[in-house]
Amino acid sequence: MGTIDATAAARPEKTLSSLEIIRNALRAAALASSGRDALDAAGDALRQLADLARVEVRYG
């Protein structure tokens, strides 16, 4: 399952917003072929949100 990494770009203005991360995760979970895939989508979103929080703290 391919996902977009919230910290893929070097500049903070290129990151996904929290709302976009959550929206993408909900869509991926709803369309997942199994409960495990849905949990993977949710876990990936949590990781992306944590990464985003770190970027926001780093760049203010």
C-alpha distance matrix in Angstrom:
0.0 3.8 6.5 10.2 12.3 15.5 17.7 16.7 20.1 23.3 25.1 24.5 25.1 21.9 19.7 18.1 20.4 19.9 20.1 17.3 15.0 16.1 16.0 12.4 11.6 14.0 12.7 9.1 11.0 13.5 11.4 9.4 10.8 12.1 13.6 11.7 8.3 10.5 11.9 8.8 8.4 12.1 12.4 10.3 12.6 15.5 14.9 14.7 17.9 19.6 18.9 20.3 23.3 24.0 24.1 26.3 28.6 28.9 29.7 31.5
3.8 0.0 3.8 7.0 9.4 12.7 14.8 13.3 16.6 19.9 21.7 21.4 21.8 18.4 16.6 15.3 18.1 18.2 18.6 15.5 13.4 15.4 15.3 11.5 11.5 14.5 13.1 10.1 12.8 15.3 13.4 12.2 14.1 15.6 16.8 15.0 11.5 13.0 14.2 11.0 9.7 13.2 13.2 10.2 12.1 15.2 14.1 13.1 16.5 18.3 17.1 18.2 21.4 22.1 21.6 23.9 26.5 26.4 26.9 28.9
6.5 3.8 0.0 3.8 6.3 9.2 11.7 10.9 14.0 17.4 18.8 18.1 18.6 15.4 13.2 11.7 14.4 14.5 15.2 12.1 9.9 12.3 12.5 8.9 9.2 12.6 11.8 9.3 12.1 14.8 13.7 13.0 15.7 16.8 17.3 15.7 12.4 12.9 13.7 10.6 8.5 11.3 11.5 8.1 9.1 12.4 11.4 9.8 13.0 15.1 13.9 14.6 17.9 18.8 18.2 20.3 23.0 23.1 23.6 25.4
10.2 7.0 3.8 0.0 3.8 6.3 8.8 7.8 10.5 14.0 15.2 14.6 14.9 11.6 9.7 8.6 11.8 12.7 13.7 10.5 8.8 12.0 12.4 9.3 10.5 13.9 13.4 11.8 14.7 17.2 16.5 16.3 19.2 20.3 20.6 19.0 15.8 15.9 16.4 13.6 11.2 13.2 13.3 9.6 9.7 12.7 11.4 8.7 11.9 14.0 12.1 12.3 15.9 16.7 15.5 17.5 20.5 20.4 20.4 22.4
12.3 9.4 6.3 3.8 0.0 3.8 5.4 5.2 8.5 11.5 13.0 12.4 13.6 10.7 8.3 8.4 11.5 12.2 14.2 11.7 9.4 12.8 14.2 11.6 12.1 15.8 16.0 14.3 16.6 19.6 19.3 18.6 21.5 22.2 21.9 20.0 17.3 17.3 17.0 14.1 12.3 13.6 12.7 9.0 9.3 11.4 9.2 6.6 10.0 11.3 8.9 9.6 13.2 13.4 12.3 14.9 17.4 17.1 17.6 19.7
15.5 12.7 9.2 6.3 3.8 0.0 3.8 5.7 7.7 10.2 10.8 9.3 10.6 8.4 5.2 5.5 8.3 9.3 11.8 9.9 7.9 11.5 13.2 11.6 12.3 15.8 16.5 15.6 17.7 20.5 20.8 20.5 23.7 24.2 23.5 21.9 19.4 18.8 18.3 15.9 13.7 14.1 13.5 10.2 9.2 10.7 9.0 5.4 7.7 9.4 6.8 6.3 10.0 10.7 9.3 11.3 14.2 14.2 14.4 16.2
17.7 14.8 11.7 8.8 5.4 3.8 0.0 3.8 5.4 7.1 8.5 7.9 10.2 8.2 6.0 8.2 10.9 12.2 15.1 13.4 11.6 15.1 17.0 15.3 15.9 19.5 20.2 19.1 21.1 24.0 24.2 23.7 26.7 27.1 26.4 24.4 22.1 21.8 21.0 18.3 16.7 17.1 15.8 12.6 12.2 13.0 10.4 7.7 9.8 10.1 6.5 6.8 10.1 9.4 7.5 10.5 12.9 12.0 12.4 15.0
16.7 13.3 10.9 7.8 5.2 5.7 3.8 0.0 3.8 6.6 8.9 9.6 11.2 8.2 7.5 9.7 13.0 14.8 17.2 14.8 13.3 17.0 18.3 16.0 17.0 20.6 20.7 19.3 21.8 24.6 24.2 23.7 26.5 27.3 27.1 25.0 22.3 22.5 22.1 19.1 17.5 18.7 17.5 13.9 14.1 15.6 12.9 10.3 13.0 13.6 10.1 10.4 13.9 13.1 11.0 13.9 16.4 15.0 15.1 17.9
20.1 16.6 14.0 10.5 8.5 7.7 5.4 3.8 0.0 3.8 5.5 7.2 8.5 5.7 6.6 9.8 13.0 15.4 17.8 15.6 14.9 18.7 19.7 17.9 19.4 22.8 22.8 22.0 24.6 27.1 26.8 26.7 29.6 30.6 30.4 28.5 25.7 25.7 25.4 22.5 20.7 21.6 20.7 17.2 16.8 18.2 15.7 12.7 14.7 15.4 11.8 11.2 14.5 13.6 10.6 13.1 15.8 14.0 13.2 16.3
23.3 19.9 17.4 14.0 11.5 10.2 7.1 6.6 3.8 0.0 3.8 6.7 8.8 7.6 8.7 12.4 15.0 17.3 20.1 18.4 17.6 21.3 22.7 21.2 22.5 25.9 26.2 25.3 27.7 30.4 30.3 30.0 33.0 33.7 33.3 31.2 28.7 28.6 28.0 25.2 23.5 24.1 22.8 19.6 19.2 20.0 17.3 14.7 16.2 16.1 12.4 12.0 14.5 12.9 9.7 12.3 14.4 11.9 11.0 14.5
25.1 21.7 18.8 15.2 13.0 10.8 8.5 8.9 5.5 3.8 0.0 3.8 5.5 5.7 7.5 11.2 13.2 16.0 18.5 17.2 17.1 20.6 21.9 21.0 22.6 25.7 26.1 25.8 28.2 30.6 30.8 30.9 34.1 34.9 34.3 32.6 30.0 29.5 29.0 26.5 24.5 24.7 23.9 20.8 19.7 20.4 18.3 15.3 16.0 16.4 13.1 11.5 13.8 12.7 9.0 10.6 13.1 11.0 9.0 12.1
24.5 21.4 18.1 14.6 12.4 9.3 7.9 9.6 7.2 6.7 3.8 0.0 3.8 5.3 5.5 8.9 10.1 12.6 15.4 14.6 14.6 17.8 19.4 18.9 20.4 23.3 24.1 24.1 26.2 28.6 29.1 29.4 32.8 33.3 32.5 31.0 28.6 27.7 27.0 25.0 22.7 22.5 21.9 19.1 17.4 17.9 16.3 13.2 13.2 13.8 11.0 8.6 10.6 10.4 6.6 7.3 10.4 9.3 7.2 9.5
25.1 21.8 18.6 14.9 13.6 10.6 10.2 11.2 8.5 8.8 5.5 3.8 0.0 3.8 5.6 8.3 9.4 12.7 14.6 13.6 14.6 17.8 18.6 18.4 20.5 23.0 23.5 23.9 26.3 28.3 28.8 29.5 33.0 33.9 33.2 32.1 29.4 28.3 28.2 26.2 23.6 23.5 23.4 20.6 18.6 19.6 18.5 15.0 14.9 16.3 13.8 10.9 13.2 13.7 10.1 10.0 13.4 12.7 10.0 11.6
21.9 18.4 15.4 11.6 10.7 8.4 8.2 8.2 5.7 7.6 5.7 5.3 3.8 0.0 3.8 6.7 9.2 12.6 14.3 12.4 13.1 16.6 17.2 16.3 18.5 21.3 21.3 21.4 24.1 26.1 26.2 26.8 30.1 31.3 30.9 29.7 26.8 26.0 26.1 23.8 21.2 21.7 21.6 18.4 16.8 18.4 17.1 13.4 14.3 15.9 13.1 10.8 13.9 14.3 10.9 11.8 15.3 14.4 12.5 14.5
19.7 16.6 13.2 9.7 8.3 5.2 6.0 7.5 6.6 8.7 7.5 5.5 5.6 3.8 0.0 3.8 6.4 9.2 11.5 9.8 9.8 13.3 14.5 13.6 15.4 18.3 18.8 18.8 21.1 23.4 23.8 24.2 27.6 28.4 27.8 26.6 23.9 22.9 22.7 20.6 18.0 18.2 18.1 15.0 13.2 14.7 13.5 9.8 10.5 12.3 9.8 7.4 10.7 11.6 8.8 9.7 13.3 13.1 11.9 13.6
18.1 15.3 11.7 8.6 8.4 5.5 8.2 9.7 9.8 12.4 11.2 8.9 8.3 6.7 3.8 0.0 3.8 6.6 8.1 6.0 6.4 9.9 10.7 10.2 12.2 14.8 15.3 15.7 18.0 20.0 20.6 21.4 24.9 25.8 25.1 24.3 21.5 20.1 20.3 18.6 15.6 15.7 16.2 13.4 11.0 13.0 12.7 8.9 9.2 12.1 10.5 7.9 11.2 13.1 11.1 11.4 15.1 15.7 14.7 15.7
20.4 18.1 14.4 11.8 11.5 8.3 10.9 13.0 13.0 15.0 13.2 10.1 9.4 9.2 6.4 3.8 0.0 3.8 5.3 5.2 6.3 8.7 9.9 10.7 12.4 14.3 15.5 16.5 18.3 20.0 21.3 22.3 26.0 26.6 25.5 25.0 22.6 20.6 20.7 19.6 16.5 15.8 16.7 14.5 11.4 12.8 13.4 9.9 8.7 11.9 11.3 8.0 10.3 13.0 11.5 10.6 14.2 15.7 14.6 14.7
19.9 18.2 14.5 12.7 12.2 9.3 12.2 14.8 15.4 17.3 16.0 12.6 12.7 12.6 9.2 6.6 3.8 0.0 3.8 5.5 5.1 6.2 8.5 9.9 10.6 12.3 14.3 15.3 16.4 18.2 20.0 20.8 24.5 24.6 23.1 22.8 20.8 18.5 18.1 17.6 14.6 13.1 14.2 12.8 9.2 10.0 11.4 8.6 6.4 9.9 10.5 7.7 9.1 12.5 12.1 11.1 14.1 16.2 15.9 15.5
20.1 18.6 15.2 13.7 14.2 11.8 15.1 17.2 17.8 20.1 18.5 15.4 14.6 14.3 11.5 8.1 5.3 3.8 0.0 3.8 5.4 5.1 6.0 8.5 9.8 10.5 12.2 14.1 15.2 16.3 18.3 19.6 23.4 23.9 22.6 22.8 20.6 18.0 18.3 18.2 14.8 13.5 15.5 14.2 10.6 12.1 14.1 11.4 9.7 13.3 14.1 11.4 12.9 16.3 15.7 14.6 17.7 19.8 19.2 18.6
17.3 15.5 12.1 10.5 11.7 9.9 13.4 14.8 15.6 18.4 17.2 14.6 13.6 12.4 9.8 6.0 5.2 5.5 3.8 0.0 3.8 5.5 5.0 6.0 8.5 9.9 10.5 12.1 14.0 15.3 16.5 17.9 21.6 22.5 21.8 21.8 19.1 16.9 17.7 17.0 13.4 13.1 15.0 13.1 9.9 12.4 13.7 10.6 10.2 13.9 13.9 11.5 14.0 16.8 15.8 15.5 18.8 20.4 19.6 19.8
15.0 13.4 9.9 8.8 9.4 7.9 11.6 13.3 14.9 17.6 17.1 14.6 14.6 13.1 9.8 6.4 6.3 5.1 5.4 3.8 0.0 3.8 5.5 5.2 6.1 8.7 10.0 10.5 12.1 14.2 15.4 16.1 19.8 20.2 19.2 18.8 16.3 14.3 14.6 13.6 10.3 9.9 11.4 9.3 6.1 8.7 10.0 7.2 7.2 10.9 11.1 9.6 12.1 14.8 14.4 14.7 17.7 19.2 19.1 19.6
16.1 15.4 12.3 12.0 12.8 11.5 15.1 17.0 18.7 21.3 20.6 17.8 17.8 16.6 13.3 9.9 8.7 6.2 5.1 5.5 3.8 0.0 3.8 5.5 5.1 6.1 8.6 9.8 10.4 12.1 14.2 15.0 18.7 18.9 17.5 17.7 15.6 12.9 13.2 13.2 9.9 8.5 10.9 10.1 6.6 8.6 11.2 9.4 8.5 12.1 13.4 12.0 13.7 16.8 17.0 16.8 19.5 21.5 21.6 21.5
16.0 15.3 12.5 12.4 14.2 13.2 17.0 18.3 19.7 22.7 21.9 19.4 18.6 17.2 14.5 10.7 9.9 8.5 6.0 5.0 5.5 3.8 0.0 3.8 5.5 5.2 6.2 8.6 9.9 10.6 12.4 14.1 17.8 18.7 17.8 18.5 16.0 13.3 14.7 14.7 11.0 10.6 13.6 12.5 9.4 12.1 14.4 12.3 12.0 15.7 16.5 14.9 17.0 20.0 19.7 19.4 22.4 24.3 24.0 24.0
12.4 11.5 8.9 9.3 11.6 11.6 15.3 16.0 17.9 21.2 21.0 18.9 18.4 16.3 13.6 10.2 10.7 9.9 8.5 6.0 5.2 5.5 3.8 0.0 3.8 5.5 5.2 6.1 8.5 9.9 10.6 11.9 15.6 16.8 16.5 16.6 13.6 11.6 13.2 12.5 8.7 9.6 12.2 10.3 8.1 11.6 13.2 11.0 11.9 15.4 15.6 14.7 17.3 19.8 19.3 19.8 22.9 24.2 24.1 24.7
11.6 11.5 9.2 10.5 12.1 12.3 15.9 17.0 19.4 22.5 22.6 20.4 20.5 18.5 15.4 12.2 12.4 10.6 9.8 8.5 6.1 5.1 5.5 3.8 0.0 3.8 5.4 5.0 6.0 8.4 9.8 10.2 13.9 14.3 13.3 13.4 10.9 8.5 9.6 9.3 5.5 5.8 8.8 7.8 5.8 9.1 11.1 10.1 10.8 14.0 14.9 14.6 16.8 19.2 19.5 20.2 22.8 24.4 24.8 25.3
14.0 14.5 12.6 13.9 15.8 15.8 19.5 20.6 22.8 25.9 25.7 23.3 23.0 21.3 18.3 14.8 14.3 12.3 10.5 9.9 8.7 6.1 5.2 5.5 3.8 0.0 3.8 5.5 5.1 6.0 8.5 9.8 13.4 13.8 12.8 13.9 11.7 8.6 10.4 11.3 7.9 7.6 11.2 11.2 9.0 11.6 14.3 13.5 13.5 16.8 18.2 17.5 19.3 22.1 22.5 22.7 25.3 27.2 27.5 27.6
12.7 13.1 11.8 13.4 16.0 16.5 20.2 20.7 22.8 26.2 26.1 24.1 23.5 21.3 18.8 15.3 15.5 14.3 12.2 10.5 10.0 8.6 6.2 5.2 5.4 3.8 0.0 3.8 5.5 5.2 6.2 8.5 12.1 13.5 13.5 14.7 11.8 9.4 12.2 12.4 9.0 10.1 13.5 12.7 11.2 14.4 16.5 15.2 15.9 19.3 20.1 19.4 21.7 24.3 24.2 24.6 27.5 29.1 29.1 29.5
9.1 10.1 9.3 11.8 14.3 15.6 19.1 19.3 22.0 25.3 25.8 24.1 23.9 21.4 18.8 15.7 16.5 15.3 14.1 12.1 10.5 9.8 8.6 6.1 5.0 5.5 3.8 0.0 3.8 5.5 5.2 5.8 9.5 10.9 11.2 11.7 8.5 6.9 9.7 9.3 6.1 8.4 11.3 10.4 9.9 13.3 14.8 14.0 15.5 18.4 19.0 19.0 21.5 23.7 23.8 24.8 27.4 28.7 29.1 29.9
11.0 12.8 12.1 14.7 16.6 17.7 21.1 21.8 24.6 27.7 28.2 26.2 26.3 24.1 21.1 18.0 18.3 16.4 15.2 14.0 12.1 10.4 9.9 8.5 6.0 5.1 5.5 3.8 0.0 3.8 5.4 5.0 8.6 8.8 8.2 9.4 7.0 4.1 7.1 8.1 5.7 6.9 10.2 10.6 10.2 12.8 15.0 15.0 16.0 18.6 19.9 20.2 22.1 24.4 25.1 25.9 28.2 29.8 30.5 31.0
13.5 15.3 14.8 17.2 19.6 20.5 24.0 24.6 27.1 30.4 30.6 28.6 28.3 26.1 23.4 20.0 20.0 18.2 16.3 15.3 14.2 12.1 10.6 9.9 8.4 6.0 5.2 5.5 3.8 0.0 3.8 5.6 8.7 9.6 9.6 11.8 9.7 7.0 10.4 11.8 9.5 10.4 13.9 14.3 13.5 16.1 18.5 18.2 18.9 21.9 23.1 23.0 24.9 27.5 28.0 28.5 31.0 32.7 33.1 33.5
11.4 13.4 13.7 16.5 19.3 20.8 24.2 24.2 26.8 30.3 30.8 29.1 28.8 26.2 23.8 20.6 21.3 20.0 18.3 16.5 15.4 14.2 12.4 10.6 9.8 8.5 6.2 5.2 5.4 3.8 0.0 3.8 6.5 8.8 10.2 11.9 9.1 7.9 11.7 12.1 10.0 12.2 15.2 15.0 14.8 17.9 19.6 19.2 20.5 23.4 24.1 24.2 26.6 28.8 29.0 29.9 32.5 33.9 34.2 34.9
9.4 12.2 13.0 16.3 18.6 20.5 23.7 23.7 26.7 30.0 30.9 29.4 29.5 26.8 24.2 21.4 22.3 20.8 19.6 17.9 16.1 15.0 14.1 11.9 10.2 9.8 8.5 5.8 5.0 5.6 3.8 0.0 3.8 5.5 7.2 8.3 5.5 5.3 9.0 9.3 8.2 10.7 13.2 13.3 14.0 16.7 18.2 18.4 20.1 22.4 23.3 23.9 26.2 28.1 28.6 29.8 32.2 33.5 34.2 35.1
10.8 14.1 15.7 19.2 21.5 23.7 26.7 26.5 29.6 33.0 34.1 32.8 33.0 30.1 27.6 24.9 26.0 24.5 23.4 21.6 19.8 18.7 17.8 15.6 13.9 13.4 12.1 9.5 8.6 8.7 6.5 3.8 0.0 3.8 7.2 8.4 6.5 7.7 11.0 11.3 11.3 13.8 15.8 16.1 17.3 19.8 21.1 21.6 23.4 25.6 26.3 27.3 29.5 31.2 31.9 33.3 35.6 36.7 37.6 38.6
12.1 15.6 16.8 20.3 22.2 24.2 27.1 27.3 30.6 33.7 34.9 33.3 33.9 31.3 28.4 25.8 26.6 24.6 23.9 22.5 20.2 18.9 18.7 16.8 14.3 13.8 13.5 10.9 8.8 9.6 8.8 5.5 3.8 0.0 3.8 5.3 5.2 6.4 8.7 9.8 10.8 12.6 14.3 15.4 16.9 18.7 20.1 21.2 22.9 24.6 25.8 27.1 28.9 30.6 31.7 33.1 35.0 36.3 37.5 38.4
13.6 16.8 17.3 20.6 21.9 23.5 26.4 27.1 30.4 33.3 34.3 32.5 33.2 30.9 27.8 25.1 25.5 23.1 22.6 21.8 19.2 17.5 17.8 16.5 13.3 12.8 13.5 11.2 8.2 9.6 10.2 7.2 7.2 3.8 0.0 3.8 5.4 5.0 6.2 8.6 9.8 10.5 12.2 14.1 15.3 16.6 18.4 19.9 21.1 22.6 24.3 25.6 27.0 28.8 30.2 31.4 33.1 34.7 36.1 36.7
11.7 15.0 15.7 19.0 20.0 21.9 24.4 25.0 28.5 31.2 32.6 31.0 32.1 29.7 26.6 24.3 25.0 22.8 22.8 21.8 18.8 17.7 18.5 16.6 13.4 13.9 14.7 11.7 9.4 11.8 11.9 8.3 8.4 5.3 3.8 0.0 3.8 5.4 5.1 6.2 8.7 9.8 10.3 12.1 14.2 15.2 16.3 18.2 19.9 21.0 22.4 24.1 25.6 27.0 28.5 30.1 31.6 32.9 34.5 35.4
8.3 11.5 12.4 15.8 17.3 19.4 22.1 22.3 25.7 28.7 30.0 28.6 29.4 26.8 23.9 21.5 22.6 20.8 20.6 19.1 16.3 15.6 16.0 13.6 10.9 11.7 11.8 8.5 7.0 9.7 9.1 5.5 6.5 5.2 5.4 3.8 0.0 3.8 5.4 4.9 6.3 8.7 9.7 10.4 12.4 14.3 15.2 16.4 18.4 19.9 20.9 22.3 24.3 25.7 26.8 28.4 30.3 31.4 32.7 33.8
10.5 13.0 12.9 15.9 17.3 18.8 21.8 22.5 25.7 28.6 29.5 27.7 28.3 26.0 22.9 20.1 20.6 18.5 18.0 16.9 14.3 12.9 13.3 11.6 8.5 8.6 9.4 6.9 4.1 7.0 7.9 5.3 7.7 6.4 5.0 5.4 3.8 0.0 3.8 5.4 5.1 6.3 8.6 9.9 10.7 12.6 14.4 15.4 16.7 18.6 20.0 21.0 22.7 24.6 25.8 26.9 28.9 30.4 31.5 32.2
11.9 14.2 13.7 16.4 17.0 18.3 21.0 22.1 25.4 28.0 29.0 27.0 28.2 26.1 22.7 20.3 20.7 18.1 18.3 17.7 14.6 13.2 14.7 13.2 9.6 10.4 12.2 9.7 7.1 10.4 11.7 9.0 11.0 8.7 6.2 5.1 5.4 3.8 0.0 3.8 5.4 5.0 6.0 8.4 9.7 10.5 12.3 14.1 15.2 16.5 18.3 19.7 21.0 22.7 24.3 25.5 27.0 28.6 30.2 30.8
8.8 11.0 10.6 13.6 14.1 15.9 18.3 19.1 22.5 25.2 26.5 25.0 26.2 23.8 20.6 18.6 19.6 17.6 18.2 17.0 13.6 13.2 14.7 12.5 9.3 11.3 12.4 9.3 8.1 11.8 12.1 9.3 11.3 9.8 8.6 6.2 4.9 5.4 3.8 0.0 3.8 5.4 5.0 6.0 8.5 9.8 10.5 12.2 14.1 15.3 16.3 18.1 19.9 21.1 22.4 24.1 25.8 26.9 28.4 29.5
8.4 9.7 8.5 11.2 12.3 13.7 16.7 17.5 20.7 23.5 24.5 22.7 23.6 21.2 18.0 15.6 16.5 14.6 14.8 13.4 10.3 9.9 11.0 8.7 5.5 7.9 9.0 6.1 5.7 9.5 10.0 8.2 11.3 10.8 9.8 8.7 6.3 5.1 5.4 3.8 0.0 3.8 5.5 5.1 6.2 8.7 9.9 10.5 12.3 14.3 15.2 16.3 18.4 20.0 20.9 22.3 24.4 25.6 26.7 27.6
12.1 13.2 11.3 13.2 13.6 14.1 17.1 18.7 21.6 24.1 24.7 22.5 23.5 21.7 18.2 15.7 15.8 13.1 13.5 13.1 9.9 8.5 10.6 9.6 5.8 7.6 10.1 8.4 6.9 10.4 12.2 10.7 13.8 12.6 10.5 9.8 8.7 6.3 5.0 5.4 3.8 0.0 3.8 5.4 5.1 6.3 8.7 9.9 10.5 12.4 14.3 15.2 16.5 18.6 19.9 20.9 22.7 24.4 25.7 26.2
12.4 13.2 11.5 13.3 12.7 13.5 15.8 17.5 20.7 22.8 23.9 21.9 23.4 21.6 18.1 16.2 16.7 14.2 15.5 15.0 11.4 10.9 13.6 12.2 8.8 11.2 13.5 11.3 10.2 13.9 15.2 13.2 15.8 14.3 12.2 10.3 9.7 8.6 6.0 5.0 5.5 3.8 0.0 3.8 5.4 5.1 6.3 8.7 9.9 10.6 12.4 14.2 15.4 16.8 18.5 20.0 21.3 22.7 24.5 25.2
10.3 10.2 8.1 9.6 9.0 10.2 12.6 13.9 17.2 19.6 20.8 19.1 20.6 18.4 15.0 13.4 14.5 12.8 14.2 13.1 9.3 10.1 12.5 10.3 7.8 11.2 12.7 10.4 10.6 14.3 15.0 13.3 16.1 15.4 14.1 12.1 10.4 9.9 8.4 6.0 5.1 5.4 3.8 0.0 3.8 5.4 5.1 6.2 8.6 9.9 10.5 12.2 14.2 15.4 16.5 18.3 20.0 21.0 22.4 23.6
12.6 12.1 9.1 9.7 9.3 9.2 12.2 14.1 16.8 19.2 19.7 17.4 18.6 16.8 13.2 11.0 11.4 9.2 10.6 9.9 6.1 6.6 9.4 8.1 5.8 9.0 11.2 9.9 10.2 13.5 14.8 14.0 17.3 16.9 15.3 14.2 12.4 10.7 9.7 8.5 6.2 5.1 5.4 3.8 0.0 3.8 5.4 5.0 6.1 8.6 9.7 10.3 12.2 14.2 15.1 16.2 18.3 19.7 20.8 21.5
15.5 15.2 12.4 12.7 11.4 10.7 13.0 15.6 18.2 20.0 20.4 17.9 19.6 18.4 14.7 13.0 12.8 10.0 12.1 12.4 8.7 8.6 12.1 11.6 9.1 11.6 14.4 13.3 12.8 16.1 17.9 16.7 19.8 18.7 16.6 15.2 14.3 12.6 10.5 9.8 8.7 6.3 5.1 5.4 3.8 0.0 3.8 5.4 5.1 6.2 8.6 9.7 10.5 12.4 14.3 15.2 16.6 18.4 20.0 20.4
14.9 14.1 11.4 11.4 9.2 9.0 10.4 12.9 15.7 17.3 18.3 16.3 18.5 17.1 13.5 12.7 13.4 11.4 14.1 13.7 10.0 11.2 14.4 13.2 11.1 14.3 16.5 14.8 15.0 18.5 19.6 18.2 21.1 20.1 18.4 16.3 15.2 14.4 12.3 10.5 9.9 8.7 6.3 5.1 5.4 3.8 0.0 3.8 5.4 5.1 6.2 8.6 9.9 10.7 12.4 14.2 15.4 16.6 18.4 19.5
14.7 13.1 9.8 8.7 6.6 5.4 7.7 10.3 12.7 14.7 15.3 13.2 15.0 13.4 9.8 8.9 9.9 8.6 11.4 10.6 7.2 9.4 12.3 11.0 10.1 13.5 15.2 14.0 15.0 18.2 19.2 18.4 21.6 21.2 19.9 18.2 16.4 15.4 14.1 12.2 10.5 9.9 8.7 6.2 5.0 5.4 3.8 0.0 3.8 5.4 5.0 6.0 8.6 9.8 10.4 12.1 14.2 15.2 16.3 17.5
17.9 16.5 13.0 11.9 10.0 7.7 9.8 13.0 14.7 16.2 16.0 13.2 14.9 14.3 10.5 9.2 8.7 6.4 9.7 10.2 7.2 8.5 12.0 11.9 10.8 13.5 15.9 15.5 16.0 18.9 20.5 20.1 23.4 22.9 21.1 19.9 18.4 16.7 15.2 14.1 12.3 10.5 9.9 8.6 6.1 5.1 5.4 3.8 0.0 3.8 5.4 5.0 6.1 8.7 9.8 10.4 12.3 14.1 15.3 15.6
19.6 18.3 15.1 14.0 11.3 9.4 10.1 13.6 15.4 16.1 16.4 13.8 16.3 15.9 12.3 12.1 11.9 9.9 13.3 13.9 10.9 12.1 15.7 15.4 14.0 16.8 19.3 18.4 18.6 21.9 23.4 22.4 25.6 24.6 22.6 21.0 19.9 18.6 16.5 15.3 14.3 12.4 10.6 9.9 8.6 6.2 5.1 5.4 3.8 0.0 3.8 5.4 5.1 6.3 8.7 9.9 10.7 12.4 14.4 14.9
18.9 17.1 13.9 12.1 8.9 6.8 6.5 10.1 11.8 12.4 13.1 11.0 13.8 13.1 9.8 10.5 11.3 10.5 14.1 13.9 11.1 13.4 16.5 15.6 14.9 18.2 20.1 19.0 19.9 23.1 24.1 23.3 26.3 25.8 24.3 22.4 20.9 20.0 18.3 16.3 15.2 14.3 12.4 10.5 9.7 8.6 6.2 5.0 5.4 3.8 0.0 3.8 5.4 5.1 6.3 8.7 10.0 10.6 12.4 13.8
20.3 18.2 14.6 12.3 9.6 6.3 6.8 10.4 11.2 12.0 11.5 8.6 10.9 10.8 7.4 7.9 8.0 7.7 11.4 11.5 9.6 12.0 14.9 14.7 14.6 17.5 19.4 19.0 20.2 23.0 24.2 23.9 27.3 27.1 25.6 24.1 22.3 21.0 19.7 18.1 16.3 15.2 14.2 12.2 10.3 9.7 8.6 6.0 5.0 5.4 3.8 0.0 3.8 5.4 5.0 6.1 8.6 9.8 10.5 11.5
23.3 21.4 17.9 15.9 13.2 10.0 10.1 13.9 14.5 14.5 13.8 10.6 13.2 13.9 10.7 11.2 10.3 9.1 12.9 14.0 12.1 13.7 17.0 17.3 16.8 19.3 21.7 21.5 22.1 24.9 26.6 26.2 29.5 28.9 27.0 25.6 24.3 22.7 21.0 19.9 18.4 16.5 15.4 14.2 12.2 10.5 9.9 8.6 6.1 5.1 5.4 3.8 0.0 3.8 5.4 5.1 6.2 8.5 10.0 10.0
24.0 22.1 18.8 16.7 13.4 10.7 9.4 13.1 13.6 12.9 12.7 10.4 13.7 14.3 11.6 13.1 13.0 12.5 16.3 16.8 14.8 16.8 20.0 19.8 19.2 22.1 24.3 23.7 24.4 27.5 28.8 28.1 31.2 30.6 28.8 27.0 25.7 24.6 22.7 21.1 20.0 18.6 16.8 15.4 14.2 12.4 10.7 9.8 8.7 6.3 5.1 5.4 3.8 0.0 3.8 5.5 5.2 6.1 8.7 9.7
24.1 21.6 18.2 15.5 12.3 9.3 7.5 11.0 10.6 9.7 9.0 6.6 10.1 10.9 8.8 11.1 11.5 12.1 15.7 15.8 14.4 17.0 19.7 19.3 19.5 22.5 24.2 23.8 25.1 28.0 29.0 28.6 31.9 31.7 30.2 28.5 26.8 25.8 24.3 22.4 20.9 19.9 18.5 16.5 15.1 14.3 12.4 10.4 9.8 8.7 6.3 5.0 5.4 3.8 0.0 3.8 5.5 5.0 6.1 8.1
26.3 23.9 20.3 17.5 14.9 11.3 10.5 13.9 13.1 12.3 10.6 7.3 10.0 11.8 9.7 11.4 10.6 11.1 14.6 15.5 14.7 16.8 19.4 19.8 20.2 22.7 24.6 24.8 25.9 28.5 29.9 29.8 33.3 33.1 31.4 30.1 28.4 26.9 25.5 24.1 22.3 20.9 20.0 18.3 16.2 15.2 14.2 12.1 10.4 9.9 8.7 6.1 5.1 5.5 3.8 0.0 3.8 5.4 5.3 5.4
28.6 26.5 23.0 20.5 17.4 14.2 12.9 16.4 15.8 14.4 13.1 10.4 13.4 15.3 13.3 15.1 14.2 14.1 17.7 18.8 17.7 19.5 22.4 22.9 22.8 25.3 27.5 27.4 28.2 31.0 32.5 32.2 35.6 35.0 33.1 31.6 30.3 28.9 27.0 25.8 24.4 22.7 21.3 20.0 18.3 16.6 15.4 14.2 12.3 10.7 10.0 8.6 6.2 5.2 5.5 3.8 0.0 3.8 5.6 5.1
28.9 26.4 23.1 20.4 17.1 14.2 12.0 15.0 14.0 11.9 11.0 9.3 12.7 14.4 13.1 15.7 15.7 16.2 19.8 20.4 19.2 21.5 24.3 24.2 24.4 27.2 29.1 28.7 29.8 32.7 33.9 33.5 36.7 36.3 34.7 32.9 31.4 30.4 28.6 26.9 25.6 24.4 22.7 21.0 19.7 18.4 16.6 15.2 14.1 12.4 10.6 9.8 8.5 6.1 5.0 5.4 3.8 0.0 3.8 5.8
29.7 26.9 23.6 20.4 17.6 14.4 12.4 15.1 13.2 11.0 9.0 7.2 10.0 12.5 11.9 14.7 14.6 15.9 19.2 19.6 19.1 21.6 24.0 24.1 24.8 27.5 29.1 29.1 30.5 33.1 34.2 34.2 37.6 37.5 36.1 34.5 32.7 31.5 30.2 28.4 26.7 25.7 24.5 22.4 20.8 20.0 18.4 16.3 15.3 14.4 12.4 10.5 10.0 8.7 6.1 5.3 5.6 3.8 0.0 3.8
31.5 28.9 25.4 22.4 19.7 16.2 15.0 17.9 16.3 14.5 12.1 9.5 11.6 14.5 13.6 15.7 14.7 15.5 18.6 19.8 19.6 21.5 24.0 24.7 25.3 27.6 29.5 29.9 31.0 33.5 34.9 35.1 38.6 38.4 36.7 35.4 33.8 32.2 30.8 29.5 27.6 26.2 25.2 23.6 21.5 20.4 19.5 17.5 15.6 14.9 13.8 11.5 10.0 9.7 8.1 5.4 5.1 5.8 3.8 0.0
